[in-house]
Amino acid sequence: MFDPISLLYRFYECRLLREVERGVLPRHIGLILDGNRRYALELGLADPLEGHRLGVDKLEQVLDWLEELHIWIITIYVLSTENLSRPHGELTRLLNLMESKMRAVAVDPKIHEKGVRIRAVGQLELLPASLQEAIDRAQEATHTYNNFFLNIAVGYGGRQEIADAVRLLLRDRVRRGAALEQVAEEITPEEIGKYLYTYDLPDPDLIIRTSGEVRLSGFLLWQSAYSEFYFCDAYWPAFRKIDMLRAIRSYQQRKRRFGT
């Protein structure tokens, strides 16, 4: 059956894609995956966890879109340290969903075919032991890959990351015999940066948050100092390819100013 709206949507998507492909693309995109529960409630789903399941499916789709554009470094924000204080029953089911997905990722032929390197960042020691084991398995199974980098911020807090980095720097220097006063005098932003969770990757050029919220909620506070931000009204499970392309086009239309 002929659907003029779908045809117009497809035409607009293709036009956006051609426009974006002509511009400078971000190397590293951060994604704050927000709105899963609200999406489920608006659909009238009895179980809010269904929103998170739909969000997992959407992530796979979005990663395919980014691969088409040859954007190879993605950091996703899936669970903050504050989220760990959610009601026990809800949190347990959400963590179980994450564990199931991490175990699937470790043996997913698509992940291995594309050479996706999985890395979890955050206070992983706060997570259940079974989820930690599933994360370890996914990381170990993909640690030699360098085609596509997928960082998963789970049990993550931006302030805590900075505190952890400073703590590691101090311990490292003292272990090497430096006096604490000397270390304090020599601390620089560049030195702290070497101890961040994503120390070996470029900072995100663009950070996208879905669901209409206009804040970072602690996501990559250090690394986002010079990032461009794009806030999208769509809930994460309803995020469309045109939403992603609009975000990248907005990034391309800006004149980036580093420090001014």
C-alpha positions in Angstrom: 0.0 0.0 0.0 1.4 3.4 -1.0 2.3 5.5 2.0 3.2 9.1 1.1 4.4 9.9 4.6 6.9 7.0 4.6 8.1 8.1 1.2 8.7 11.7 2.3 10.4 10.5 5.4 12.8 8.3 3.4 13.5 11.1 0.9 14.3 13.5 3.8 16.5 10.9 5.5 18.5 10.4 2.2 18.9 14.1 1.7 20.1 14.5 5.3 22.6 11.7 4.9 24.1 13.2 1.7 24.4 16.5 3.5 26.1 15.0 6.5 28.5 12.9 4.5 29.9 16.0 2.8 30.9 17.6 6.2 33.5 16.8 8.9 32.2 14.0 11.0 32.8 13.6 14.7 35.4 11.0 15.7 33.8 10.2 19.1 30.1 10.5 20.0 28.7 10.2 23.5 25.1 9.1 23.9 23.0 9.6 27.0 20.2 7.0 26.5 17.4 8.6 28.3 13.6 8.1 28.3 13.2 4.3 28.3 10.8 4.1 31.2 8.7 7.1 30.1 8.5 5.7 26.6 7.1 2.4 28.0 4.5 4.3 30.1 3.4 6.4 27.2 2.9 3.3 25.1 0.8 1.9 27.9 3.1 -1.1 28.5 2.4 -2.8 31.9 6.1 -3.4 32.6 8.5 -0.4 32.4 11.4 -2.8 31.8 10.0 -3.3 28.3 11.2 0.3 27.6 14.7 -0.8 28.5 14.4 -3.8 26.2 13.3 -1.6 23.4 16.2 0.7 24.2 18.7 -2.2 23.8 17.3 -3.0 20.4 17.6 0.7 19.5 21.2 0.8 20.5 22.0 -2.0 18.0 20.3 0.0 15.3 22.1 3.2 16.1 25.5 1.5 16.2 24.7 0.3 12.6 23.9 3.9 11.5 27.1 5.2 13.0 29.1 2.5 11.4 27.7 3.5 8.0 29.2 7.0 8.6 32.5 5.5 9.7 32.2 6.9 13.3 34.1 4.3 15.3 34.2 5.6 18.9 31.0 5.6 20.9 30.4 6.0 24.6 27.0 5.3 26.0 25.6 6.3 29.4 23.4 3.5 30.6 23.5 3.6 34.4 24.7 6.3 36.8 25.9 5.8 40.4 22.7 7.6 41.4 20.6 5.0 39.5 22.0 2.3 41.8 19.7 3.7 44.5 16.5 2.8 42.6 14.0 0.5 44.2 15.5 -2.9 44.7 13.1 -4.9 42.6 13.3 -2.5 39.6 17.1 -2.2 39.9 17.6 -6.0 40.1 15.6 -6.6 36.9 17.4 -3.9 35.1 20.8 -5.3 36.1 19.7 -8.7 35.1 18.8 -7.3 31.7 22.3 -5.8 31.4 23.9 -9.1 32.4 22.0 -11.0 29.8 23.0 -8.5 27.2 26.7 -8.6 28.1 26.7 -12.4 28.0 25.1 -12.2 24.5 27.6 -9.6 23.3 30.6 -11.8 24.3 29.5 -14.5 21.8 27.7 -12.3 19.2 29.1 -13.1 15.7 28.2 -9.6 14.6 30.4 -8.1 17.3 33.4 -10.3 16.4 32.9 -9.8 12.6 32.9 -6.0 13.0 35.8 -6.0 15.5 33.9 -4.1 18.2 35.9 -3.6 21.4 33.7 -3.5 24.5 34.8 -1.5 27.5 32.8 -0.8 30.7 33.7 2.3 32.6 32.5 3.2 36.1 32.6 1.9 39.6 32.1 -1.7 38.5 32.8 -3.0 42.0 29.4 -1.7 43.0 27.7 -4.0 40.6 26.5 -7.6 41.4 29.3 -10.1 41.0 27.5 -12.0 38.2 27.2 -8.8 36.2 30.9 -8.0 36.8 31.7 -11.5 35.5 29.6 -11.0 32.4 31.3 -7.6 31.7 34.7 -9.2 32.2 33.8 -11.9 29.7 32.7 -9.4 27.1 35.8 -7.3 27.5 38.1 -10.2 27.4 36.4 -11.6 24.3 36.9 -8.3 22.4 40.0 -6.8 23.9 42.2 -7.3 20.8 39.8 -5.5 18.4 40.4 -1.9 17.3 37.9 -1.3 14.5 35.1 0.0 16.6 35.2 1.1 20.2 32.1 0.9 22.4 32.5 2.3 25.9 29.6 1.5 28.3 29.3 3.8 31.3 27.6 1.8 34.0 27.7 2.6 37.7 29.3 5.7 36.4 29.7 9.2 37.9 31.7 12.0 36.3 32.9 13.5 39.6 33.9 10.0 40.9 35.9 9.4 37.7 37.9 12.6 38.3 38.4 11.7 42.0 39.6 8.2 41.0 42.0 9.7 38.4 43.6 12.0 41.0 43.8 9.2 43.5 45.5 6.9 41.0 47.9 9.7 40.0 49.0 10.3 43.6 49.4 6.7 44.4 51.5 6.1 41.2 53.8 9.0 41.9 54.2 8.2 45.6 54.9 4.5 44.7 57.7 5.8 42.5 59.3 7.7 45.4 58.0 11.2 44.8 57.2 13.4 47.9 53.5 14.4 48.2 54.4 18.1 48.1 56.4 17.6 44.8 53.5 15.7 43.3 51.1 18.5 44.2 53.3 21.0 42.5 53.5 18.9 39.3 49.8 18.0 38.8 48.5 19.3 35.5 45.3 18.7 33.6 47.3 16.6 31.1 48.6 14.4 33.9 45.2 13.8 35.4 43.8 13.0 31.9 46.2 10.0 31.7 44.4 8.3 34.6 40.8 8.7 33.3 38.7 5.7 32.4 39.0 6.6 28.7 42.6 7.8 28.9 43.6 6.2 25.6 40.7 7.6 23.4 40.0 11.1 22.1 37.5 13.2 24.0 33.9 13.1 22.6 33.3 15.7 19.8 29.6 15.5 20.2 27.3 14.4 23.0 23.6 13.6 22.3 21.0 13.3 25.0 17.5 12.0 24.3 14.1 12.5 26.0 14.2 16.3 26.2 16.3 16.7 29.3 18.9 19.5 29.0 21.7 18.4 31.3 24.7 16.0 31.4 23.8 14.3 34.6 27.5 13.8 35.4 28.4 12.2 32.0 32.0 12.5 31.0 32.5 15.8 32.9 36.2 16.0 32.3 36.2 14.8 28.7 33.3 17.0 27.6 35.0 20.3 28.3 35.1 21.1 24.6 32.3 18.8 23.3 29.4 20.1 21.4 25.9 19.1 22.8 22.7 18.2 21.2 19.5 17.6 23.1 16.7 15.6 21.4 13.1 15.5 22.5 12.6 11.9 21.3 12.8 9.2 24.0 15.7 6.8 23.4 13.6 3.8 22.0 11.9 6.2 19.6 15.2 7.8 18.4 15.2 7.9 14.6 18.0 8.0 12.0 16.9 11.5 11.1 17.4 12.5 14.7 20.9 11.3 14.7 21.6 12.9 11.3 20.2 16.2 12.6 22.5 16.0 15.6 25.5 15.5 13.4 24.5 18.2 11.0 24.1 20.6 14.0 27.6 19.7 15.1 28.9 20.4 11.6 27.2 23.8 11.5 29.0 25.0 14.6 32.3 26.8 14.8 34.1 24.9 17.6 35.9 27.2 20.1 38.3 25.4 22.4 38.4 27.5 25.5 36.7 30.7 24.3 
